[in-house]
């Protein structure tokens, strides 16, 4: 069974993308972020990074630097949030 089928079968995955206040004056930059919930930290982190990538791509932004991922274990699932500065 592939990992995507395992995640779909075992975990409820929720992805939320968001962007906050502009990070750099003079450029149209935001500190973008995305969250994902899954059974393991590895899967939740990968899903959060992918959601962040998709959010930036759909908004026409280009990422600056690497994404920072933070995770929190709650009950039987892990929720990870990926954040990164992105500019148009």
CORZI-V951607 format. One record per pair of residues at least 6 apart in sequence whose ideal C-beta (glycine too) atoms are under 7 Angstrom apart, sorted by the first residue. I is the first residue (numbers start at 0). GAP is how many residues later the second one is. D is the distance in whole Angstrom. If there is no record, write none. Layout:
# CORZI-V951607
{{I GAP D} {I GAP D}}
This chain:
# CORZI-V951607
{{2 40 7} {6 6 6} {6 31 6} {6 36 5} {9 29 5} {10 27 5} {10 28 4} {10 66 6} {11 25 7} {12 23 6} {12 24 6} {12 25 6} {12 34 6} {13 23 5} {14 19 6} {14 20 7} {14 21 5} {14 32 7} {14 36 4} {15 18 7} {15 19 5} {16 17 5} {16 34 6} {16 38 4} {17 15 5} {18 11 4} {18 13 5} {19 10 6} {19 11 5} {21 6 7} {21 7 6} {21 8 6} {22 6 5} {22 7 6} {22 8 5} {22 62 5} {26 60 5} {27 59 6} {27 60 4} {28 56 6} {28 57 7} {28 58 4} {29 56 6} {30 52 6} {30 54 6} {31 20 6} {31 23 6} {31 24 6} {31 29 7} {31 52 6} {31 54 5} {32 19 7} {32 48 6} {32 49 6} {32 50 4} {33 14 5} {33 17 4} {33 18 4} {33 21 5} {33 48 5} {34 13 6} {34 44 6} {34 45 7} {34 46 5} {35 8 5} {35 11 4} {35 12 4} {35 15 6} {35 44 6} {36 7 6} {36 40 5} {36 42 5} {37 6 4} {37 9 6} {37 39 7} {37 40 6} {38 38 6} {39 38 6} {40 30 5} {40 37 5} {40 39 7} {43 27 6} {43 34 5} {43 35 6} {43 36 4} {44 24 5} {44 26 6} {44 35 5} {47 21 6} {47 32 4} {47 33 6} {47 34 4} {48 18 6} {48 20 7} {48 33 5} {51 15 6} {51 30 4} {51 32 6} {55 7 6} {55 30 5} {59 28 6} {60 25 4} {60 26 6} {60 27 5} {61 24 6} {61 25 6} {62 21 5} {62 23 5} {63 21 5} {63 22 7} {63 23 6} {64 19 7} {64 20 6} {66 15 5} {66 16 7} {66 17 4} {67 15 5} {67 16 7} {68 11 6} {68 13 5} {69 10 7} {69 11 6} {70 7 5} {70 8 7} {70 9 4} {71 7 5}}
